[in-house]
Amino acid sequence: MAIHGIHHVTAIAGNAQRNLDFYTRTLGLRLVKKTVNFDDPGAYHFYYGDAAGSPGTILTFFPWEHAAPGRGGAGELQETVFRIPQGAIGYWTARLMGHGVERATRFGETVLTFRDPDGMRLALVGLPGIEAEPAWDNGEVPAAMAIRGFHSVSLMLDRTEATGAILTDVFGFAEAAREGSTVRYQVAGTALGGIVDLQAVGGFLPARMGRGSVHHLAFRAADDAAQADMVRKLAANHGLRTTEQKDRDYFRSVYFREPGHVLFEIATDIPGFAVDEPAEALGTALKLPKFLETYRGQIEAALPVLA
């Protein structure tokens, strides 16, 4: 059976400790994996998610202390949206008061928008009937109020048609609704990360990557064979070619620029985050890929100390 939806979102942060504190303490997410940027091992790579590190819950960061602020615009993932129980709206409104929280309604759902300490745009959507879903409880946010994975992401594009065609043909989404200049695409039966909103903003300045920006958006593939099938469809039906497959230890990935210039990734669900440490100990130790293990001493000495 095909598996579709969002696998993870990767963004750029500034100070590593500030990022860690906000996402584990203020938002109450689990630190699923603490590793380094495989292409820049002088910087951490943090993975936050649910208790099991499930695809559809994972938000990751490259904390680069001296990164310049990003600029919003066309050609970017503009907002990352999480799911919360509908009854938790009041709790989160109060909790996020110092982060510019505002209340809105989109597609008939109550939405709280806010920003993280680096200016990244985030939102929470209150949904009925999800109270019984498993929730990570680390003592910072009560389980009854806790985040339950991704609801959606919102992309700002000059035009949406070609990107929408890839979402439907390659990634298993279908157009579900329209509201103003936004088209909602959804995967039937996928609760976590099953929605992508495309907003047409023709004429906007292009986005500039930096602190507070999303670096890329990853979609799920069950395994290597499913990923290869998506790669074939991209080439045959959309004239797009991906990178070679890269082993990220916890998934295997290929990358490409979609027609609106957002960097897309296709990531396998396998082998998952428990491949190198027990599920109960996820995120507690610095994990390095085999090709960097020889340099552990130098890497640990160069990384910021975390409290």
C-alpha positions in Angstrom: 0.0 0.0 0.0 1.3 3.4 -0.9 2.3 5.8 1.9 1.9 9.5 1.2 2.2 12.8 3.1 4.9 15.0 4.7 7.9 13.2 6.2 9.7 16.2 7.7 10.4 19.9 7.5 13.9 21.3 7.8 14.6 24.9 8.8 17.4 27.3 9.7 17.9 28.5 13.2 20.3 30.8 15.0 21.4 30.0 18.6 21.3 26.2 19.3 20.3 26.4 23.0 17.5 28.9 22.3 16.2 26.6 19.5 16.3 23.6 21.8 14.6 25.3 24.7 11.8 26.7 22.5 10.9 23.5 20.8 11.3 21.1 23.7 10.1 23.3 26.6 7.7 26.0 25.1 6.2 23.7 22.4 6.8 20.4 24.3 8.1 18.4 21.4 10.5 15.5 21.9 14.1 15.9 20.9 14.2 12.7 18.7 17.7 13.0 17.4 20.8 15.1 18.2 23.3 14.8 15.4 25.3 17.1 13.1 24.7 18.5 9.7 26.3 15.8 7.5 27.6 18.4 5.1 28.7 20.9 7.8 29.6 18.9 10.9 30.5 22.0 12.8 26.8 22.6 13.3 24.1 20.6 15.1 21.2 19.0 13.3 18.2 18.7 15.8 15.2 16.6 15.0 12.0 17.2 17.0 8.8 15.1 16.9 6.5 12.8 18.7 7.5 10.1 21.2 8.4 7.6 18.4 9.8 10.0 15.9 7.0 9.2 13.4 7.1 10.6 9.8 4.6 13.4 9.7 5.7 14.8 13.1 9.4 15.7 12.4 10.6 19.3 12.4 14.4 19.6 12.1 16.9 22.5 12.3 20.3 23.5 11.3 21.3 26.0 14.1 23.9 28.4 12.6 24.7 30.9 15.2 25.7 33.7 12.9 23.1 33.1 10.1 21.6 36.3 8.7 17.8 36.6 8.9 15.8 35.2 6.0 13.3 37.3 4.0 9.8 36.0 3.3 8.6 36.0 -0.3 7.7 33.9 -3.3 9.3 30.5 -3.6 9.3 29.4 0.0 7.6 27.2 2.5 6.0 30.1 4.4 4.3 28.4 7.4 4.5 25.1 9.2 1.3 24.1 11.0 0.8 21.6 13.8 -2.3 19.8 15.1 -3.6 20.3 18.6 -6.9 19.2 20.3 -9.7 21.8 19.8 -10.0 22.1 23.5 -6.4 23.3 23.8 -6.8 26.5 21.9 -7.2 28.6 25.1 -4.2 27.0 26.7 -1.9 27.7 23.7 -3.2 31.2 23.3 -2.0 32.0 26.8 1.2 30.0 26.5 2.3 31.7 23.3 1.3 35.3 24.3 5.0 36.4 24.1 5.4 35.1 20.6 3.0 37.2 18.7 0.1 34.7 18.8 -2.9 35.7 16.7 -6.2 33.8 16.2 -7.7 33.3 12.7 -10.1 30.9 10.8 -9.0 29.1 7.7 -11.0 26.5 5.8 -13.4 26.5 8.7 -10.7 25.6 11.3 -9.4 27.7 14.2 -5.8 28.6 13.7 -3.2 30.2 16.1 -0.3 31.8 14.2 2.9 32.8 15.9 6.7 32.9 15.4 9.6 31.1 17.0 12.6 33.1 18.4 14.3 33.2 15.0 11.2 34.5 13.2 10.0 31.2 11.7 6.3 31.2 11.0 4.4 28.5 12.8 0.7 27.8 13.5 -1.5 25.5 15.5 -4.8 24.2 14.3 -7.4 23.0 16.8 -9.1 19.8 15.7 -12.0 17.8 17.3 -11.6 14.2 18.1 -7.9 13.9 18.4 -7.7 14.0 22.2 -7.1 10.3 22.4 -4.2 10.2 20.0 -0.8 9.5 21.7 1.0 12.6 22.9 4.6 13.2 24.2 4.6 14.3 27.8 7.9 15.6 29.1 6.4 17.6 31.9 6.5 20.9 30.1 3.1 20.6 28.3 0.3 18.4 29.6 -0.4 15.5 27.4 -4.0 16.6 27.0 -2.9 19.8 25.4 0.1 18.5 23.5 0.9 18.9 19.8 -0.1 15.8 17.7 2.2 16.1 14.7 1.9 18.1 11.5 -1.4 19.4 10.2 -0.1 21.1 7.0 2.5 23.4 5.4 1.8 26.5 3.3 3.9 27.4 0.3 4.0 30.8 -1.3 4.5 30.6 -5.1 4.3 32.8 -8.1 2.0 30.2 -9.7 0.6 27.0 -8.2 -0.5 24.9 -11.1 2.7 23.0 -11.9 3.5 22.4 -8.2 -0.1 21.1 -7.7 0.4 18.7 -10.6 3.4 17.2 -8.9 1.6 16.9 -5.6 -1.3 15.0 -7.2 0.7 12.9 -9.7 3.8 12.0 -7.7 2.9 12.4 -4.0 -0.7 11.2 -3.8 -2.5 14.4 -2.9 -5.7 15.7 -4.4 -7.2 19.2 -4.6 -9.6 19.4 -1.6 -10.7 23.1 -1.3 -10.0 26.7 -2.3 -10.1 29.8 -0.2 -9.1 33.1 -1.8 -5.7 32.6 -3.5 -5.0 29.4 -1.6 -5.5 25.9 -3.0 -5.6 23.1 -0.5 -4.2 19.7 -1.4 -4.9 16.7 0.8 -4.0 13.0 1.1 -7.2 11.0 1.9 -6.8 9.0 5.1 -3.5 10.6 6.2 -3.9 12.3 9.6 -0.3 13.4 10.1 1.1 15.8 7.5 -1.6 15.1 5.0 -2.2 18.7 3.8 -0.3 21.1 1.6 -1.6 24.6 0.9 -0.4 26.5 -2.1 -0.8 30.2 -2.1 -0.5 32.1 -5.4 1.4 35.4 -4.8 2.5 36.4 -8.3 4.6 39.6 -8.3 6.1 39.2 -4.8 9.8 39.5 -4.3 11.5 36.1 -4.1 12.3 34.7 -0.7 15.8 34.9 0.7 17.0 32.0 2.7 18.3 32.7 6.2 17.6 32.4 9.9 13.9 31.6 10.4 13.5 30.2 6.9 12.5 26.7 5.9 15.4 25.0 4.0 13.4 22.1 2.5 10.2 20.1 2.6 10.4 16.3 2.6 7.7 13.9 1.4 7.3 10.3 2.5 8.2 7.2 0.5 7.7 3.8 2.2 11.0 2.4 0.9 13.6 2.6 -1.8 11.3 1.1 -4.4 8.6 3.6 -3.7 11.1 6.5 -3.9 12.5 5.2 -7.2 9.0 5.1 -8.6 8.4 8.8 -7.6 11.8 9.7 -9.2 10.7 8.0 -12.5 7.4 9.9 -12.5 9.1 13.2 -11.9 11.4 12.7 -14.9 8.8 11.2 -17.2 5.8 13.3 -16.5 7.3 16.6 -15.3 10.8 16.8 -16.8 12.4 17.1 -13.3 15.5 15.2 -12.2 16.6 14.5 -8.6 19.9 14.2 -7.0 21.5 10.8 -6.4 20.2 9.1 -3.3 21.9 10.2 -0.1 22.0 8.1 3.1 21.0 10.2 6.0 21.2 7.3 8.5 17.5 7.5 9.5 16.1 7.7 6.0 17.4 7.8 2.5 16.8 10.9 0.4 16.7 12.5 -3.0 16.2 16.2 -3.7 14.9 18.5 -6.4 13.6 22.0 -7.0 9.9 22.0 -7.7 8.6 24.6 -10.3 8.1 27.3 -7.7 11.7 26.9 -6.6 11.1 25.3 -3.2 13.5 22.5 -2.4 11.7 19.2 -2.1 13.0 16.0 -0.7 11.7 12.5 -1.0 12.6 10.6 2.2 12.1 6.9 3.0 10.3 5.9 6.1 13.0 3.3 6.8 15.1 2.6 8.8 13.7 5.2 11.3 15.2 7.0 14.3 15.6 4.0 16.6 18.3 2.5 14.3 21.2 3.7 16.4 19.7 4.2 19.9 16.8 2.6 21.9 13.4 4.3 21.4 13.3 5.2 25.1 16.6 7.0 24.8 16.0 8.9 21.5 17.8 12.3 21.4 19.9 11.8 24.5 23.3 11.3 22.9 25.2 13.0 20.1 24.9 10.6 17.2 27.4 10.8 14.2 27.4 9.0 10.9 30.1 6.4 10.5 32.1 8.5 8.1 32.4 11.2 10.9 32.9 9.0 13.9 36.7 9.2 13.6 36.5 12.9 14.1 34.2 12.8 17.1 36.6 14.5 19.4 37.1 17.5 17.1 33.4 17.7 16.3 32.4 17.7 20.0 35.0 20.4 20.8 33.7 22.6 18.0 29.9 22.3 18.8 28.2 24.7 21.2 27.8 23.3 24.7 24.1 22.6 25.5 22.6 22.8 29.0 
